[in-house]
C-alpha cells in the first residue's frame, strides 16, 4: 500500500539510524600517549583509560547516536596484507615468520584491557578478528550500512577517509575535526575521492608501503593537478603520463625520470613492476581485506542486539573507584560524567525493540 503524502503544513520527518564507529586502537593510542603520566594513588598509569572514555563521552554529547561500535586490531591483524606484501609494517616488526611480535609497555596492555571491560559494561559493541585490521572492519561496516543509516567514524588514520560519502563522515581524534565530503578540501590538497589513487602511486610510509621511485605526493599533484579538483582514475593518470613524456620528446626535452618510473612501474620496494596492482589491493578500503569467516560474523554482528545480562552502569562506578579515575573526573561529577552513556544504553535498547 502506498504511503499517504504528508498533509499540507506538516513536516515530513525521516527516520534514520545514527551510528558511531570507533577505531579502538587509534583512539586508545592517542589517549595513552597524550596522558601517559597520569597515575592513581597507587602509582598505576590510568591516563589511557580516562582519555578513551572521555573522548567517547565528548562524541556522545555532540550528537545523538543509536548504536556505537568499537573495532580493535586482532593479535595477528595485518597478516592478510603481510601475505601479499611481506614488507608491510616491517619497521614495527609486526611479523616474524607470520607471527605477531609485541614489544609494548605493559601498562599499555593493562589499560587497553581495562578499557574493553568498561566498554562491555556500557553496552557498547566491540569486535576484533585475529587476522583482520580494525580499518577493514570499519570499512566493511560502512559498505554494508543500511540505506537510512548515518555513520561517524572516529580514528586518526587518514586511510579511512576513503569511505567518505554523503552519509559517512570521519572524526580525526588527533586533530579534533569532523571531515565530510563538503569540507575535506579545507584540510587536504586533494579531492576526497582520490585518497586511494595517491597512496597507490606514492605509497604509505607509515605502513612501510613503497611507492613509485622518485614520485612523492607533491610531485604527483604538480604534474596532475586534476587530482585536487575531481575524481581521477589510475588509467587516466597513466595515459596522461605517457602523453606528457611524448610531448617532452617532441619538444626536444628530456623525459621526466619520475614520470617514466610511473609508466614502467619502477620502485625501490619488493613489489617490482607490479607495484601499482599490489599497492591498490593492500590500500583499497572500498575492497577491505577480510576472511570469509569474518564477513559472516560481521554480518550477524551488525544486526544483533547486546545481551544485557550482568551489564550495569553500576559496575562502571566500581571500575572508576578501583582504577582511581575519580581524581580526574571529580567525585561529585560521576553521575553527570556517565549520563551520556546512560542515554545511549536507553536508545540502544529502544532501537532493537523497535527494529
N, C-alpha and C positions, 0 to 999 in steps of 0.2 A: 504494500500500500504506500503510495507516495506521501511524503511528509507535507503537512499543512504549511503554507507560507506564513511568515510572521505577519501579525496584524499591523496595520498602519500605526506608526508611532512606537512600536515595540522594537527593542534592540535584540538582535539575534546573538545569543551567547554561545560560542563554540566550546565544546567540551574538549579538553586536551590533557595530556599527561606530561608533567614536568619532571624530568629525571636528571639526577646528578651522578656523574661517573667520575670516580677518583682514581688517579694513578697513585696507588698506595706507596710504592717505593719512592716516587718522585717527591710526593708531599712529605713523607717521613724524613727523607734525607735533608730537605731544605730546613725543616724544623729542628732536626737533630743537630746539624752543624750551626744553625743560627742561634741555638740556645744551649750549646754544648757544656757551658759552665754552670748551668742551673742544677742545684742539688737539693736534696731534702735534709732533714735534721740528722740523718744517719750518714750523710756524705755520698748518697747514691744519686747518680745522674737521673734527672727526670725531665729535662728540657724538651726532649724529643716527643714525649707523651703529651706534655702540656701544649706545645706548639701545634701538633697534629690535631688535637681535639679543638683547640681554639680557632684554627683556620677553618675547620669544618663547621664549627658553630657560626663563624662570620658569614660563610656562604649560605647557611640555612637562614640567617637573618636577612640576607639581601634578596632572597627570592623564596617563593613557596614551592617546595618540591614534594612530589608524591612518593618518590622512590629514590633511594641512594644506594649506590653500589661502590665498593672498594675492590679494585683488582690489583693483585700482587704478582710480582715475578716469582715463578716457581724455583725450586732448588737447581734445576738444570735449564732454566729459561735462557733462550738464545741458542739452544742446541740445534734447532731446525735451521737457523741461519749458519751456524758453525759447520753443519754438514754440507752446505752449499759453498761456503767461503770460509776456509779454515783460519784466516787471519782476523775473523770477526772478534772485536774487542780483545785483541791479542795483548795489548799493553796492560790490560786489567788482569791478565792471567785467569780469565774466567773458565777456560777449559784446558785441561791437560789430558790427552788421550780420551777425550769425550767426557771427562768428569769435571764437575764444578769445583773450583778452588776458592775457598772462602778465607780471606785474611782480613777480618774486620774486628774493630774494637768490640769486646764482649758486651759493653754497655749498649752498643748499637742493637745487638741481637736481643738483649734483655728488654729494652724499651720497645722494640718492634713487636715482640710477643705480647707485652702489656697492652699496646695499642690495639692489637687484634682482639684481646679479651674485652676491652672497653667497647669496641665496635659490636661484638656479639650481644652485649647487654643493652645496647642502644637500638637493637633490631635493625641495624644497617647490614645489608647483604655484603658479603665479601667472598672472593673466589680466587683461586690460583690453580694452575695446572703445572705439572712437574717440568715440562719442556717448553711451554708457551710463554712468551713475554706479555707483560701487562698491557703494553701498547696494542698488541694484536687482539687481545680480549676486548679492549675498549673499541677498537676499530670494528670488530665483528659485531658488537652490540649496535654501534651506530649504523652499520649497513643493514641491520635487521630490525631496526626500530619500527614501532607502529606508525602508521600514517599521521596520526594525531599526536605524536609524541615530540616534545621539545627536549633537547639534550644540552647540558652544560658539562664539558669535560674539564676537570681540574688536573693540571700537570705543569711541569716546567720543560717538557720535551717538545721542541719545535716540530719534530717529525709528525706529531699527531695533528698539526694544522692541516694535514692532507684531508681530514674528514670534515673540514668546514663546509657547511652548506646553509641553506635558508634557516633550517630549524636545528642546527648544531653550532654551538659556539664553544670557544676554548678559553678557560681562565688560566693564565700563566701565573702560578703561585709565587714564583720568584720576582716577577715584575708587578704583580697585583693588578693586572689588567684583563678585561674580557675582550677577546678577539672575535669578530664576526666577519662575514663576507663583505660587509659595508665599510668597516673601519680598518681592515687588515693593512691596507696601503698606507695608513697613518704611521705604522710602526715598522713596516718592512718595504724593501725597494722592489719586490717582485709582485706580480699578480698572484693572489692566493691559490689559484688552481695549478701553479707551476712549481710547487714545492718539490714534488717527485722528480720532475724534469731536471731541476737544478742539481739535486743531490745525485741523481743517476749519472750526470756528467761530471760533477766536481767531487763527488764522494762525500763522506761524512767523517771528519777527523775524530769526533768524539767516540765513534764506534770502530775506528781503525779501518774504515772502508775507503780504499784508494779510488781517486778519480782519474780522469784523463790527464796525462802528463802535461804539466805546464799551463793548465787551464783552470783558474780559480773562478769563484763566483763573480768577482769584479770584472774580470776579462770577459766572461760569458755574457754578462749584461751589457757590456760595452759593445761587443760585436753583434749581439742580438737583442736590441732594446725592446723589441715587441714582448719579451718575457715580462717586462714591467707592466704591460698595458692590458694583455688579454691572454686567454688560454692558448698555449702553443704545444704542438706535438714534437716528439723526438725526430720523426721523419722530416718534418718541416725544417727543423734546425739543421739536420744533416744535408738536406737539399740546398739550403741557403749557404751552408759552409762550403759545399762544392762550387757553388756559383761564385762565392767570394774569392776563392782561390783562382778560379778560371779568369775572373776579371783582373786580378792582380797580374797574372801571367800575360794576359793580353796587353796590359798597360806597362809591361816590362818591369814589374815589381816582384820582389822576392816573395814567394808564398809564405804565409804565416805558419811557423812551426807548430804552435799550439792548435791551430785550426786543422792542420794536416794530421796531428795526433788524434783529434776528434774524429776525423773522417776514417782513419785507419784503425781506431780503437787502441791506441798506444797508452800504456800505463806502467807505472813502477810497481803496481800490485800484482798479486798472483793470478788475477783474473785473465791476464793475457788479452788477446784480441776480442774475447767475449765480455769485456768489461761492461759494456752498456747493457747487455742482456742480463748478466749476473747482478749488477747493481740494481737494476729495475726490480728484479724478483725479491731481493732481500730488503729493499727500501719501501716498496709499494704497500701502503696500508689500506688501499682500496681492494687489495687482494691479500689480506693478512694471513700469516703462516700459523695455522692451527692443525692439529691432527684431527682425523675424522671422529675419533672418540671424544675429543674436546668439544668439537662442534655440536655433537649430540647432547653432551652435558650442558653446554651453554644454552641451547635451545630450550631445554627443560628448565634451567635455572632462571632464565629471563621471565618465565611465566609463573614460577612457583612463589607461594607466599612464605613468609617466615614463620617457623614453628615457635610460638611464644613460650613454650614450656620451659620454665626455670628462668626465663629472662625477666629482668625487672630493673627499673631505673634506680631502685634502692641499692642494688648491687654496685652501681656506679659510685654512689656515695661512699660505699665501703672501700672501693678501689682508690678513690680520691684520698680518703683518710689514710689508707695503707701506704700509698705512694708519696704522701706529703705534698699533694698538689694544692692543698688549702692555702698554703703560704703565698702561692702565685695567684690563685683565684680570689682569695679572700673568704674567710669562714662565713661571713654574713651574706655572701653573694652566691652561694652554691645553688640555691633554688632558681635564681634568675639566670645563672650561667647555664643550667641544664634545661631551661624552659624550651628553647628551640628544638631540642631533641625529643622532649615530651610531645610537642605538637607534631613533629614528624612521625613519631610512633603511632599517634592517633590517626593521621592522614593515611599512613601505610595500611593500617588495619581496615579503614573505611574503603580504601581503593580496592583491596582484594575481595571484600564482601560484595561490593557493587559491580565487580568485573568478573 
